[in-house]
Amino acid sequence: MALPAKDHDTLETEKPEWLTLPEGAAYLRVAKSTLYRWIRQGRLPLYHLGEKVARVKRADLDALAHSGPSSADRQESQFWTTVSQDALNELWDNEEDAIYDNWREYYALPAR
């Protein structure tokens, strides 16, 4: 007696609710270390399903992806932007490099 054929289209579209950490990282297209950091920060819950088995929920990953960057991430980004700008100002704000600040005037080019 033959077994009934399974609907392969239905099987392929079903997505598992629980993902391993490497699967979760691949799902969000981030590094595993990023996922671990979010777990440590409390931004992503980790569910232990045994002594050595841990999973994340797809719904939690979706919620995290739609929430945008955390305030800590934004502050870190703003910090590095400020540091970079200060470093550039220090390097480029001198008489020797003044020509680069006014290169359009030097080459008689119209302003945009």
Phi, psi and omega in degrees: 000132182275144177282148179295143179291140178271149177281099185294329179297319180294320182294321183287332182274345178288132181246135179294143180285325183255133181236147171289167180296317176297323178293320178296318178295318179294322180298318179271353183060048175232167177287153177300325180297327177294317178298316179298320179296317179297325177293314179299322180285350181083010180278340182225121179287142176246130182252123178269122182251023182158186181295319186240010184246123178228143181221163172239152178272139178301321180297323177293322178295318179297317180297319179294320181294326182273351182278340181083182182291150179284166179296327178296318178296319179295319180296319179297318179297316179296322179300311182292328176295317179294315179299316180297316180296318178298318180296317178295319178299319180294320182285323188259351184266072177210168185295323182298325184260009181298329180300326180289332179289332185238039186295329178295318178293318182301318181265008179055046177261144179290150176288151181286000000 
